[in-house]
Amino acid sequence: MTFKPLDHKKVYLITGAAGFIGSILSKKLLDSGCTVIGIDNINDYYDVNLKYARLEQLSPYKYFTFIKVDIADKLAITQIFMEYKPHFVVNLAAQAGVRYSIENPDVYIQSNIIGFFNILEACRAYPVEHLVYASSSSVYGANEKVPFEETDVVDTPVSLYASTKKSNELMAYTYSHLYKIPATGLRFFTVYGPLGRPDMAYFGFADKYFAGEPIHIYNNGDFDNDLYRDFTYVDDIVVGIERLLSNPPSEIVPHKVYNIGNNSPEKLMVFIETLEKALSHATGREVVFNKIFEPLKPGDVPATYASTDLLQKAVGFKPETSIEEGLQKFANWYVEYYGVR
């Protein structure tokens, strides 16, 4: 399989650069000698200190420029494109979280719809070689067929967050059709790892344990019919994005959507038990969560499981990190970062 490598002479604009995936992607590009313009609004959806810690890892790089800005600010985004004229854009800035979209819907429209529209408009005004943007596995909604495939009908989102991500795919398709903008959407499947998002379950479980609090597991306590999740280690995700960047679609309508996941779903309880073992190893003492089982939350789905055949065929994407290895790396980082050894 052949695919073009990164062009180190080009400018890469990463939105959400202080975010989990955005910061690690930025670092990988910078390590390769690329010029990276990172933007982020540093909102307080979760602890901003974690966002600044990610940015601290990027600040020493000579070819990194950070701009604090909200993608919903159309004038500011237009000025950034006009000044830096990026060749490649990766839009990872978005309001994340399925459950939070039920509590605070307005911010999802502002960031995920208006913000993404501004990125598309900027790519139209200042043409780019490739726009890669974050979609989500949540677009599959209540789909019971597994594994999820890109050809599946995704017209039944069960959260506003999922609706905004499906809207992003439609908007990107339209701009590709009208203005020939090469664009690729990535449906992420439960990304985890060090410096991750505190609103994700695995991170919250660690927080609860060290705070002496029980964890709530929304699977009805039904171990025979447990939730399945396609947990994907962040480094594997970043390799996939990196390979895609220099290999845009070339069809008449240059727009593609890919699943990017582990293609190997795990039972939620197996994942939790593996996290307990990883934290036990990291702390040197036995870690057992106090578990409270509750019904499935509104907006959650019983299983997320990605078919990644298309992405593997396109750029050779194949995740290599087991949950044992990935969760151990997370646990080691968590214990060190929060000083809970």
ZADO-1210 file (C-alpha; in nm, 4 decimals, padded with zeros to 6 digits):
<atoms>
<atom x="00.0000" y="00.0000" z="00.0000" code="MET" pos="1"/>
<atom x="00.1315" y="00.3444" z="-00.0928" code="THR" pos="2"/>
<atom x="00.0264" y="00.6830" z="00.0402" code="PHE" pos="3"/>
<atom x="00.1845" y="01.0259" z="00.0336" code="LYS" pos="4"/>
<atom x="00.3885" y="01.1269" z="00.3403" code="PRO" pos="5"/>
<atom x="00.3442" y="01.4596" z="00.5184" code="LEU" pos="6"/>
<atom x="00.4783" y="01.7645" z="00.3362" code="ASP" pos="7"/>
<atom x="00.6954" y="01.9454" z="00.5911" code="HIS" pos="8"/>
<atom x="00.6923" y="02.2640" z="00.3864" code="LYS" pos="9"/>
<atom x="00.3165" y="02.3063" z="00.4241" code="LYS" pos="10"/>
<atom x="00.1166" y="02.4827" z="00.6989" code="VAL" pos="11"/>
<atom x="-00.1194" y="02.2729" z="00.9123" code="TYR" pos="12"/>
<atom x="-00.4041" y="02.4449" z="01.0987" code="LEU" pos="13"/>
<atom x="-00.5384" y="02.2452" z="01.3930" code="ILE" pos="14"/>
<atom x="-00.8556" y="02.3658" z="01.5655" code="THR" pos="15"/>
<atom x="-00.9043" y="02.2373" z="01.9184" code="GLY" pos="16"/>
<atom x="-00.5256" y="02.2297" z="01.9595" code="ALA" pos="17"/>
<atom x="-00.5539" y="02.2371" z="02.3392" code="ALA" pos="18"/>
<atom x="-00.7889" y="01.9412" z="02.3257" code="GLY" pos="19"/>
<atom x="-00.7033" y="01.5764" z="02.3773" code="PHE" pos="20"/>
<atom x="-00.6624" y="01.4583" z="02.0180" code="ILE" pos="21"/>
<atom x="-00.5683" y="01.8022" z="01.8839" code="GLY" pos="22"/>
<atom x="-00.2702" y="01.8474" z="02.1138" code="SER" pos="23"/>
<atom x="-00.1263" y="01.5022" z="02.0453" code="ILE" pos="24"/>
<atom x="-00.1769" y="01.5406" z="01.6700" code="LEU" pos="25"/>
<atom x="-00.0078" y="01.8815" z="01.6845" code="SER" pos="26"/>
<atom x="00.2901" y="01.7344" z="01.8689" code="LYS" pos="27"/>
<atom x="00.3251" y="01.4532" z="01.6169" code="LYS" pos="28"/>
<atom x="00.3178" y="01.6981" z="01.3266" code="LEU" pos="29"/>
<atom x="00.5708" y="01.9250" z="01.4999" code="LEU" pos="30"/>
<atom x="00.7979" y="01.6272" z="01.5719" code="ASP" pos="31"/>
<atom x="00.7891" y="01.5609" z="01.1963" code="SER" pos="32"/>
<atom x="00.9102" y="01.9155" z="01.1266" code="GLY" pos="33"/>
<atom x="00.5769" y="02.0603" z="01.0144" code="CYS" pos="34"/>
<atom x="00.4526" y="02.4144" z="01.0770" code="THR" pos="35"/>
<atom x="00.1408" y="02.4061" z="01.2984" code="VAL" pos="36"/>
<atom x="-00.1051" y="02.6847" z="01.3727" code="ILE" pos="37"/>
<atom x="-00.3130" y="02.5802" z="01.6727" code="GLY" pos="38"/>
<atom x="-00.6352" y="02.7490" z="01.7766" code="ILE" pos="39"/>
<atom x="-00.8596" y="02.6843" z="02.0754" code="ASP" pos="40"/>
<atom x="-01.1005" y="02.8878" z="02.2871" code="ASN" pos="41"/>
<atom x="-00.9929" y="02.7127" z="02.6118" code="ILE" pos="42"/>
<atom x="-01.3525" y="02.6846" z="02.7328" code="ASN" pos="43"/>
<atom x="-01.4286" y="02.5586" z="03.0824" code="ASP" pos="44"/>
<atom x="-01.6328" y="02.2504" z="02.9885" code="TYR" pos="45"/>
<atom x="-01.3656" y="02.0670" z="03.1883" code="TYR" pos="46"/>
<atom x="-01.0552" y="02.1664" z="03.3873" code="ASP" pos="47"/>
<atom x="-00.8669" y="02.4281" z="03.1834" code="VAL" pos="48"/>
<atom x="-00.5437" y="02.3414" z="03.3664" code="ASN" pos="49"/>
<atom x="-00.5353" y="02.0189" z="03.1689" code="LEU" pos="50"/>
<atom x="-00.5671" y="02.2159" z="02.8454" code="LYS" pos="51"/>
<atom x="-00.2815" y="02.4421" z="02.9441" code="TYR" pos="52"/>
<atom x="-00.0731" y="02.1373" z="03.0396" code="ALA" pos="53"/>
<atom x="-00.1214" y="02.0043" z="02.6862" code="ARG" pos="54"/>
<atom x="-00.0220" y="02.3403" z="02.5373" code="LEU" pos="55"/>
<atom x="00.2916" y="02.3470" z="02.7533" code="GLU" pos="56"/>
<atom x="00.4120" y="02.0398" z="02.5663" code="GLN" pos="57"/>
<atom x="00.3772" y="02.2291" z="02.2377" code="LEU" pos="58"/>
<atom x="00.5145" y="02.5699" z="02.3351" code="SER" pos="59"/>
<atom x="00.8874" y="02.4805" z="02.2993" code="PRO" pos="60"/>
<atom x="00.8461" y="02.4052" z="01.9283" code="TYR" pos="61"/>
<atom x="00.9814" y="02.6747" z="01.6969" code="LYS" pos="62"/>
<atom x="00.7192" y="02.6130" z="01.4287" code="TYR" pos="63"/>
<atom x="00.4157" y="02.6184" z="01.6574" code="PHE" pos="64"/>
<atom x="00.1877" y="02.9205" z="01.6851" code="THR" pos="65"/>
<atom x="-00.1066" y="02.9213" z="01.9248" code="PHE" pos="66"/>
<atom x="-00.4018" y="03.1582" z="01.8933" code="ILE" pos="67"/>
<atom x="-00.6769" y="03.1688" z="02.1531" code="LYS" pos="68"/>
<atom x="-00.9950" y="03.2091" z="01.9514" code="VAL" pos="69"/>
<atom x="-01.3426" y="03.0583" z="01.9190" code="ASP" pos="70"/>
<atom x="-01.4253" y="02.9064" z="01.5803" code="ILE" pos="71"/>
<atom x="-01.7701" y="03.0655" z="01.6181" code="ALA" pos="72"/>
<atom x="-01.5979" y="03.4039" z="01.5690" code="ASP" pos="73"/>
<atom x="-01.6205" y="03.4265" z="01.1905" code="LYS" pos="74"/>
<atom x="-01.4161" y="03.7442" z="01.1515" code="LEU" pos="75"/>
<atom x="-01.1285" y="03.6068" z="01.3608" code="ALA" pos="76"/>
<atom x="-01.1257" y="03.2751" z="01.1732" code="ILE" pos="77"/>
<atom x="-01.1270" y="03.4526" z="00.8374" code="THR" pos="78"/>
<atom x="-00.8342" y="03.6700" z="00.9452" code="GLN" pos="79"/>
<atom x="-00.6345" y="03.3628" z="01.0577" code="ILE" pos="80"/>
<atom x="-00.6865" y="03.1941" z="00.7204" code="PHE" pos="81"/>
<atom x="-00.5978" y="03.5155" z="00.5401" code="MET" pos="82"/>
<atom x="-00.2758" y="03.5604" z="00.7390" code="GLU" pos="83"/>
<atom x="-00.1451" y="03.2043" z="00.7589" code="TYR" pos="84"/>
<atom x="-00.3018" y="03.0510" z="00.4442" code="LYS" pos="85"/>
<atom x="-00.3008" y="02.6926" z="00.5748" code="PRO" pos="86"/>
<atom x="-00.2601" y="02.4124" z="00.3232" code="HIS" pos="87"/>
<atom x="-00.4199" y="02.1523" z="00.5515" code="PHE" pos="88"/>
<atom x="-00.6918" y="02.1997" z="00.8148" code="VAL" pos="89"/>
<atom x="-00.7941" y="01.9560" z="01.0876" code="VAL" pos="90"/>
<atom x="-01.1122" y="02.0701" z="01.2610" code="ASN" pos="91"/>
<atom x="-01.1254" y="01.9040" z="01.6030" code="LEU" pos="92"/>
<atom x="-01.2764" y="02.2018" z="01.7873" code="ALA" pos="93"/>
<atom x="-01.6281" y="02.1143" z="01.9004" code="ALA" pos="94"/>
<atom x="-01.8450" y="02.0962" z="02.2065" code="GLN" pos="95"/>
<atom x="-01.8178" y="01.7312" z="02.3037" code="ALA" pos="96"/>
<atom x="-02.0307" y="01.5059" z="02.5211" code="GLY" pos="97"/>
<atom x="-02.3569" y="01.3255" z="02.4602" code="VAL" pos="98"/>
<atom x="-02.5104" y="01.3833" z="02.8028" code="ARG" pos="99"/>
<atom x="-02.4054" y="01.7483" z="02.8289" code="TYR" pos="100"/>
<atom x="-02.5927" y="01.8215" z="02.5055" code="SER" pos="101"/>
<atom x="-02.9147" y="01.7454" z="02.6935" code="ILE" pos="102"/>
<atom x="-02.8265" y="01.9952" z="02.9683" code="GLU" pos="103"/>
<atom x="-02.6815" y="02.2777" z="02.7587" code="ASN" pos="104"/>
<atom x="-02.7893" y="02.2515" z="02.3927" code="PRO" pos="105"/>
<atom x="-02.7116" y="02.6117" z="02.2934" code="ASP" pos="106"/>
<atom x="-02.3347" y="02.5690" z="02.3054" code="VAL" pos="107"/>
<atom x="-02.3531" y="02.2754" z="02.0627" code="TYR" pos="108"/>
<atom x="-02.5218" y="02.4869" z="01.7982" code="ILE" pos="109"/>
<atom x="-02.2736" y="02.7703" z="01.8518" code="GLN" pos="110"/>
<atom x="-01.9587" y="02.5579" z="01.8281" code="SER" pos="111"/>
<atom x="-02.0527" y="02.2506" z="01.6243" code="ASN" pos="112"/>
<atom x="-02.2807" y="02.4148" z="01.3679" code="ILE" pos="113"/>
<atom x="-02.1877" y="02.7845" z="01.3429" code="ILE" pos="114"/>
<atom x="-01.8215" y="02.7179" z="01.4185" code="GLY" pos="115"/>
<atom x="-01.7912" y="02.4444" z="01.1573" code="PHE" pos="116"/>
<atom x="-01.9735" y="02.6613" z="00.9032" code="PHE" pos="117"/>
<atom x="-01.7110" y="02.9309" z="00.9611" code="ASN" pos="118"/>
<atom x="-01.4327" y="02.6793" z="00.8951" code="ILE" pos="119"/>
<atom x="-01.5995" y="02.5690" z="00.5718" code="LEU" pos="120"/>
<atom x="-01.6444" y="02.9285" z="00.4597" code="GLU" pos="121"/>
<atom x="-01.2790" y="03.0020" z="00.5326" code="ALA" pos="122"/>
<atom x="-01.1724" y="02.6947" z="00.3343" code="CYS" pos="123"/>
<atom x="-01.3850" y="02.8226" z="00.0448" code="ARG" pos="124"/>
<atom x="-01.2377" y="03.1736" z="00.0580" code="ALA" pos="125"/>
<atom x="-00.8801" y="03.0489" z="00.1057" code="TYR" pos="126"/>
<atom x="-00.8695" y="02.7082" z="-00.0671" code="PRO" pos="127"/>
<atom x="-00.6981" y="02.4239" z="00.1180" code="VAL" pos="128"/>
<atom x="-00.5511" y="02.0978" z="-00.0048" code="GLU" pos="129"/>
<atom x="-00.7482" y="01.8928" z="00.2472" code="HIS" pos="130"/>
<atom x="-00.9943" y="01.9521" z="00.5307" code="LEU" pos="131"/>
<atom x="-01.0161" y="01.6722" z="00.7859" code="VAL" pos="132"/>
<atom x="-01.2904" y="01.7133" z="01.0449" code="TYR" pos="133"/>
<atom x="-01.4189" y="01.5297" z="01.3494" code="ALA" pos="134"/>
<atom x="-01.7470" y="01.3475" z="01.3232" code="SER" pos="135"/>
<atom x="-01.8515" y="01.0869" z="01.5785" code="SER" pos="136"/>
<atom x="-01.9670" y="00.7282" z="01.6230" code="SER" pos="137"/>
<atom x="-02.2762" y="00.8802" z="01.7856" code="SER" pos="138"/>
<atom x="-02.4208" y="00.9477" z="01.4375" code="VAL" pos="139"/>
<atom x="-02.5139" y="00.5790" z="01.4214" code="TYR" pos="140"/>
<atom x="-02.7790" y="00.6468" z="01.6856" code="GLY" pos="141"/>
<atom x="-02.9810" y="00.3444" z="01.7877" code="ALA" pos="142"/>
<atom x="-02.8394" y="00.1336" z="01.5042" code="ASN" pos="143"/>
<atom x="-02.8520" y="-00.2307" z="01.6192" code="GLU" pos="144"/>
<atom x="-02.6472" y="-00.3722" z="01.3320" code="LYS" pos="145"/>
<atom x="-02.2820" y="-00.4251" z="01.4236" code="VAL" pos="146"/>
<atom x="-02.0181" y="-00.3554" z="01.3264" code="PRO" pos="147"/>
<atom x="-02.1189" y="-00.0035" z="01.2211" code="PHE" pos="148"/>
<atom x="-02.0291" y="00.0611" z="00.8582" code="GLU" pos="149"/>
<atom x="-02.0040" y="00.3904" z="00.6729" code="GLU" pos="150"/>
<atom x="-02.2784" y="00.2757" z="00.4342" code="THR" pos="151"/>
<atom x="-02.5297" y="00.2359" z="00.7196" code="ASP" pos="152"/>
<atom x="-02.8226" y="00.4790" z="00.7273" code="VAL" pos="153"/>
<atom x="-02.7573" y="00.7414" z="00.9975" code="VAL" pos="154"/>
<atom x="-03.0861" y="00.9284" z="01.0050" code="ASP" pos="155"/>
<atom x="-03.1823" y="00.8478" z="01.3645" code="THR" pos="156"/>
<atom x="-02.9481" y="01.0361" z="01.6018" code="PRO" pos="157"/>
<atom x="-03.0513" y="01.0025" z="01.9658" code="VAL" pos="158"/>
<atom x="-02.8775" y="01.3157" z="02.1012" code="SER" pos="159"/>
<atom x="-02.8309" y="01.6748" z="01.9898" code="LEU" pos="160"/>
<atom x="-02.4562" y="01.6143" z="01.9878" code="TYR" pos="161"/>
<atom x="-02.5045" y="01.3349" z="01.7337" code="ALA" pos="162"/>
<atom x="-02.7333" y="01.5588" z="01.5281" code="SER" pos="163"/>
<atom x="-02.4666" y="01.8282" z="01.5064" code="THR" pos="164"/>
<atom x="-02.2065" y="01.5761" z="01.3927" code="LYS" pos="165"/>
<atom x="-02.4359" y="01.4362" z="01.1250" code="LYS" pos="166"/>
<atom x="-02.5018" y="01.7953" z="01.0192" code="SER" pos="167"/>
<atom x="-02.1265" y="01.8497" z="00.9866" code="ASN" pos="168"/>
<atom x="-02.1048" y="01.5602" z="00.7416" code="GLU" pos="169"/>
<atom x="-02.3885" y="01.7029" z="00.5321" code="LEU" pos="170"/>
<atom x="-02.2396" y="02.0528" z="00.5358" code="MET" pos="171"/>
<atom x="-01.8960" y="01.9233" z="00.4355" code="ALA" pos="172"/>
<atom x="-02.0450" y="01.7197" z="00.1522" code="TYR" pos="173"/>
<atom x="-02.2260" y="02.0275" z="00.0196" code="THR" pos="174"/>
<atom x="-01.9133" y="02.2450" z="00.0291" code="TYR" pos="175"/>
<atom x="-01.7133" y="01.9695" z="-00.1414" code="SER" pos="176"/>
<atom x="-01.9800" y="01.9452" z="-00.4091" code="HIS" pos="177"/>
<atom x="-02.0122" y="02.3196" z="-00.4673" code="LEU" pos="178"/>
<atom x="-01.6551" y="02.4381" z="-00.4210" code="TYR" pos="179"/>
<atom x="-01.4481" y="02.1202" z="-00.4737" code="LYS" pos="180"/>
<atom x="-01.3002" y="02.1334" z="-00.1230" code="ILE" pos="181"/>
<atom x="-01.1331" y="01.7969" z="-00.0508" code="PRO" pos="182"/>
<atom x="-01.2811" y="01.6954" z="00.2841" code="ALA" pos="183"/>
<atom x="-01.2719" y="01.3863" z="00.5053" code="THR" pos="184"/>
<atom x="-01.4923" y="01.3237" z="00.8071" code="GLY" pos="185"/>
<atom x="-01.3777" y="01.0873" z="01.0823" code="LEU" pos="186"/>
<atom x="-01.6291" y="00.9076" z="01.3034" code="ARG" pos="187"/>
<atom x="-01.4323" y="00.8640" z="01.6257" code="PHE" pos="188"/>
<atom x="-01.5026" y="00.5687" z="01.8531" code="PHE" pos="189"/>
<atom x="-01.4332" y="00.6276" z="02.2279" code="THR" pos="190"/>
<atom x="-01.0786" y="00.7647" z="02.2255" code="VAL" pos="191"/>
<atom x="-00.8769" y="00.7299" z="02.5465" code="TYR" pos="192"/>
<atom x="-00.5260" y="00.7765" z="02.6827" code="GLY" pos="193"/>
<atom x="-00.2972" y="01.0037" z="02.8893" code="PRO" pos="194"/>
<atom x="-00.3954" y="01.3717" z="02.9050" code="LEU" pos="195"/>
<atom x="-00.7459" y="01.2653" z="02.8028" code="GLY" pos="196"/>
<atom x="-01.0812" y="01.4277" z="02.8681" code="ARG" pos="197"/>
<atom x="-01.2019" y="01.4217" z="03.2310" code="PRO" pos="198"/>
<atom x="-01.5641" y="01.3899" z="03.1155" code="ASP" pos="199"/>
<atom x="-01.4909" y="01.0458" z="02.9690" code="MET" pos="200"/>
<atom x="-01.5971" y="00.7511" z="03.1813" code="ALA" pos="201"/>
<atom x="-01.2546" y="00.5918" z="03.2354" code="TYR" pos="202"/>
<atom x="-01.1102" y="00.9249" z="03.3574" code="PHE" pos="203"/>
<atom x="-01.4102" y="00.9850" z="03.5817" code="GLY" pos="204"/>
<atom x="-01.3758" y="00.6373" z="03.7335" code="PHE" pos="205"/>
<atom x="-01.0183" y="00.7173" z="03.8380" code="ALA" pos="206"/>
<atom x="-01.1279" y="01.0542" z="03.9790" code="ASP" pos="207"/>
<atom x="-01.4049" y="00.8923" z="04.1817" code="LYS" pos="208"/>
<atom x="-01.1809" y="00.6214" z="04.3222" code="TYR" pos="209"/>
<atom x="-00.9158" y="00.8605" z="04.4506" code="PHE" pos="210"/>
<atom x="-01.1856" y="01.0872" z="04.5921" code="ALA" pos="211"/>
<atom x="-01.3217" y="00.7900" z="04.7877" code="GLY" pos="212"/>
<atom x="-01.6506" y="00.7918" z="04.5965" code="GLU" pos="213"/>
<atom x="-01.8406" y="00.5138" z="04.4181" code="PRO" pos="214"/>
<atom x="-01.8565" y="00.4933" z="04.0400" code="ILE" pos="215"/>
<atom x="-02.1908" y="00.4764" z="03.8584" code="HIS" pos="216"/>
<atom x="-02.2147" y="00.2233" z="03.5766" code="ILE" pos="217"/>
<atom x="-02.5080" y="00.2671" z="03.3420" code="TYR" pos="218"/>
<atom x="-02.5610" y="-00.0896" z="03.2249" code="ASN" pos="219"/>
<atom x="-02.8398" y="-00.2028" z="03.4637" code="ASN" pos="220"/>
<atom x="-02.5864" y="-00.4346" z="03.6248" code="GLY" pos="221"/>
<atom x="-02.6629" y="-00.6814" z="03.3460" code="ASP" pos="222"/>
<atom x="-02.3308" y="-00.8584" z="03.2950" code="PHE" pos="223"/>
<atom x="-02.4682" y="-01.0996" z="03.0347" code="ASP" pos="224"/>
<atom x="-02.5952" y="-00.8112" z="02.8191" code="ASN" pos="225"/>
<atom x="-02.3252" y="-00.5589" z="02.9000" code="ASP" pos="226"/>
<atom x="-02.2501" y="-00.2428" z="02.7026" code="LEU" pos="227"/>
<atom x="-01.9892" y="-00.2828" z="02.4309" code="TYR" pos="228"/>
<atom x="-01.7549" y="-00.0018" z="02.3384" code="ARG" pos="229"/>
<atom x="-01.4867" y="00.0283" z="02.0712" code="ASP" pos="230"/>
<atom x="-01.2139" y="00.1839" z="02.2874" code="PHE" pos="231"/>
<atom x="-00.9372" y="00.3355" z="02.0719" code="THR" pos="232"/>
<atom x="-00.6011" y="00.4502" z="02.2043" code="TYR" pos="233"/>
<atom x="-00.5212" y="00.8092" z="02.1079" code="VAL" pos="234"/>
<atom x="-00.1841" y="00.7363" z="01.9431" code="ASP" pos="235"/>
<atom x="-00.3536" y="00.4965" z="01.7018" code="ASP" pos="236"/>
<atom x="-00.6088" y="00.7659" z="01.6161" code="ILE" pos="237"/>
<atom x="-00.3355" y="01.0217" z="01.5467" code="VAL" pos="238"/>
<atom x="-00.1486" y="00.7853" z="01.3132" code="VAL" pos="239"/>
<atom x="-00.4702" y="00.7457" z="01.1132" code="GLY" pos="240"/>
<atom x="-00.5245" y="01.1219" z="01.0881" code="ILE" pos="241"/>
<atom x="-00.1620" y="01.1827" z="00.9929" code="GLU" pos="242"/>
<atom x="-00.1805" y="00.9316" z="00.7084" code="ARG" pos="243"/>
<atom x="-00.5069" y="01.0758" z="00.5803" code="LEU" pos="244"/>
<atom x="-00.3907" y="01.4352" z="00.5740" code="LEU" pos="245"/>
<atom x="-00.1758" y="01.4082" z="00.2633" code="SER" pos="246"/>
<atom x="-00.4148" y="01.1688" z="00.0918" code="ASN" pos="247"/>
<atom x="-00.7379" y="01.3608" z="00.0222" code="PRO" pos="248"/>
<atom x="-01.0249" y="01.2042" z="-00.1720" code="PRO" pos="249"/>
<atom x="-01.0128" y="01.2753" z="-00.5435" code="SER" pos="250"/>
<atom x="-01.3617" y="01.1902" z="-00.6671" code="GLU" pos="251"/>
<atom x="-01.5881" y="01.4339" z="-00.8533" code="ILE" pos="252"/>
<atom x="-01.7298" y="01.5234" z="-00.5118" code="VAL" pos="253"/>
<atom x="-01.4106" y="01.5033" z="-00.3032" code="PRO" pos="254"/>
<atom x="-01.5706" y="01.4082" z="00.0267" code="HIS" pos="255"/>
<atom x="-01.5280" y="01.0897" z="00.2279" code="LYS" pos="256"/>
<atom x="-01.6370" y="00.9690" z="00.5701" code="VAL" pos="257"/>
<atom x="-01.4469" y="00.6998" z="00.7590" code="TYR" pos="258"/>
<atom x="-01.4899" y="00.5158" z="01.0850" code="ASN" pos="259"/>
<atom x="-01.1776" y="00.5430" z="01.2976" code="ILE" pos="260"/>
<atom x="-01.1912" y="00.2977" z="01.5854" code="GLY" pos="261"/>
<atom x="-01.0367" y="-00.0163" z="01.7252" code="ASN" pos="262"/>
<atom x="-01.2547" y="-00.2688" z="01.5394" code="ASN" pos="263"/>
<atom x="-01.2393" y="-00.4825" z="01.8537" code="SER" pos="264"/>
<atom x="-01.5150" y="-00.3945" z="02.1028" code="PRO" pos="265"/>
<atom x="-01.4774" y="-00.4678" z="02.4720" code="GLU" pos="266"/>
<atom x="-01.7417" y="-00.5242" z="02.7354" code="LYS" pos="267"/>
<atom x="-01.7645" y="-00.2217" z="02.9637" code="LEU" pos="268"/>
<atom x="-01.7045" y="-00.4395" z="03.2711" code="MET" pos="269"/>
<atom x="-01.3886" y="-00.5894" z="03.1171" code="VAL" pos="270"/>
<atom x="-01.2646" y="-00.2376" z="03.0466" code="PHE" pos="271"/>
<atom x="-01.3348" y="-00.1356" z="03.4088" code="ILE" pos="272"/>
<atom x="-01.1578" y="-00.4419" z="03.5479" code="GLU" pos="273"/>
<atom x="-00.8572" y="-00.3698" z="03.3246" code="THR" pos="274"/>
<atom x="-00.8494" y="-00.0108" z="03.4525" code="LEU" pos="275"/>
<atom x="-00.8540" y="-00.1374" z="03.8127" code="GLU" pos="276"/>
<atom x="-00.5521" y="-00.3581" z="03.7375" code="LYS" pos="277"/>
<atom x="-00.3694" y="-00.0735" z="03.5625" code="ALA" pos="278"/>
<atom x="-00.4232" y="00.1630" z="03.8559" code="LEU" pos="279"/>
<atom x="-00.3194" y="-00.1110" z="04.0984" code="SER" pos="280"/>
<atom x="00.0081" y="-00.1502" z="03.9094" code="HIS" pos="281"/>
<atom x="00.0635" y="00.2261" z="03.8891" code="ALA" pos="282"/>
<atom x="-00.0001" y="00.2879" z="04.2600" code="THR" pos="283"/>
<atom x="00.1506" y="-00.0320" z="04.3991" code="GLY" pos="284"/>
<atom x="-00.1697" y="-00.1133" z="04.5896" code="ARG" pos="285"/>
<atom x="-00.4877" y="-00.2949" z="04.5040" code="GLU" pos="286"/>
<atom x="-00.7501" y="-00.0739" z="04.3428" code="VAL" pos="287"/>
<atom x="-01.1129" y="-00.1917" z="04.3428" code="VAL" pos="288"/>
<atom x="-01.3905" y="00.0481" z="04.2505" code="PHE" pos="289"/>
<atom x="-01.7051" y="00.0761" z="04.4611" code="ASN" pos="290"/>
<atom x="-01.9638" y="00.0158" z="04.1873" code="LYS" pos="291"/>
<atom x="-02.3255" y="00.1342" z="04.1702" code="ILE" pos="292"/>
<atom x="-02.5256" y="00.0013" z="03.8747" code="PHE" pos="293"/>
<atom x="-02.7950" y="00.2122" z="03.7117" code="GLU" pos="294"/>
<atom x="-03.0157" y="00.2063" z="03.3983" code="PRO" pos="295"/>
<atom x="-02.8850" y="00.3168" z="03.0589" code="LEU" pos="296"/>
<atom x="-02.8724" y="00.6964" z="03.0278" code="LYS" pos="297"/>
<atom x="-03.0825" y="00.8820" z="02.7677" code="PRO" pos="298"/>
<atom x="-02.8775" y="00.9261" z="02.4509" code="GLY" pos="299"/>
<atom x="-02.6494" y="00.6289" z="02.5216" code="ASP" pos="300"/>
<atom x="-02.6489" y="00.3249" z="02.2948" code="VAL" pos="301"/>
<atom x="-02.5886" y="-00.0413" z="02.3902" code="PRO" pos="302"/>
<atom x="-02.2961" y="-00.0999" z="02.1546" code="ALA" pos="303"/>
<atom x="-02.0511" y="00.0981" z="01.9457" code="THR" pos="304"/>
<atom x="-01.8362" y="-00.1133" z="01.7204" code="TYR" pos="305"/>
<atom x="-01.6543" y="00.0184" z="01.4145" code="ALA" pos="306"/>
<atom x="-01.5841" y="-00.1504" z="01.0877" code="SER" pos="307"/>
<atom x="-01.2555" y="00.0124" z="00.9838" code="THR" pos="308"/>
<atom x="-01.2133" y="-00.1750" z="00.6549" code="ASP" pos="309"/>
<atom x="-01.2448" y="00.1400" z="00.4420" code="LEU" pos="310"/>
<atom x="-00.9812" y="00.3326" z="00.6350" code="LEU" pos="311"/>
<atom x="-00.7483" y="00.0343" z="00.6370" code="GLN" pos="312"/>
<atom x="-00.7860" y="00.0039" z="00.2600" code="LYS" pos="313"/>
<atom x="-00.7308" y="00.3778" z="00.2105" code="ALA" pos="314"/>
<atom x="-00.4216" y="00.4353" z="00.4268" code="VAL" pos="315"/>
<atom x="-00.3377" y="00.1071" z="00.5996" code="GLY" pos="316"/>
<atom x="-00.4976" y="00.2111" z="00.9292" code="PHE" pos="317"/>
<atom x="-00.4770" y="-00.0691" z="01.1851" code="LYS" pos="318"/>
<atom x="-00.4825" y="00.0037" z="01.5602" code="PRO" pos="319"/>
<atom x="-00.2036" y="-00.1721" z="01.7480" code="GLU" pos="320"/>
<atom x="-00.2604" y="-00.0743" z="02.1127" code="THR" pos="321"/>
<atom x="-00.4401" y="-00.3223" z="02.3404" code="SER" pos="322"/>
<atom x="-00.6603" y="-00.1905" z="02.6202" code="ILE" pos="323"/>
<atom x="-00.4136" y="-00.3404" z="02.8706" code="GLU" pos="324"/>
<atom x="-00.1266" y="-00.1370" z="02.7247" code="GLU" pos="325"/>
<atom x="-00.3334" y="00.1772" z="02.6656" code="GLY" pos="326"/>
<atom x="-00.4946" y="00.1844" z="03.0090" code="LEU" pos="327"/>
<atom x="-00.1586" y="00.1207" z="03.1765" code="GLN" pos="328"/>
<atom x="-00.0169" y="00.4274" z="03.0010" code="LYS" pos="329"/>
<atom x="-00.3179" y="00.6288" z="03.1138" code="PHE" pos="330"/>
<atom x="-00.2923" y="00.5005" z="03.4726" code="ALA" pos="331"/>
<atom x="00.0814" y="00.5759" z="03.4924" code="ASN" pos="332"/>
<atom x="00.0222" y="00.9299" z="03.3644" code="TRP" pos="333"/>
<atom x="-00.2769" y="00.9885" z="03.5944" code="TYR" pos="334"/>
<atom x="-00.0937" y="00.8781" z="03.9093" code="VAL" pos="335"/>
<atom x="00.2060" y="01.0951" z="03.8211" code="GLU" pos="336"/>
<atom x="00.0072" y="01.4025" z="03.7087" code="TYR" pos="337"/>
<atom x="-00.2239" y="01.4113" z="04.0104" code="TYR" pos="338"/>
<atom x="00.0350" y="01.2865" z="04.2599" code="GLY" pos="339"/>
<atom x="-00.1806" y="01.0056" z="04.3968" code="VAL" pos="340"/>
<atom x="00.0841" y="00.7358" z="04.4152" code="ARG" pos="341"/>
</atoms>
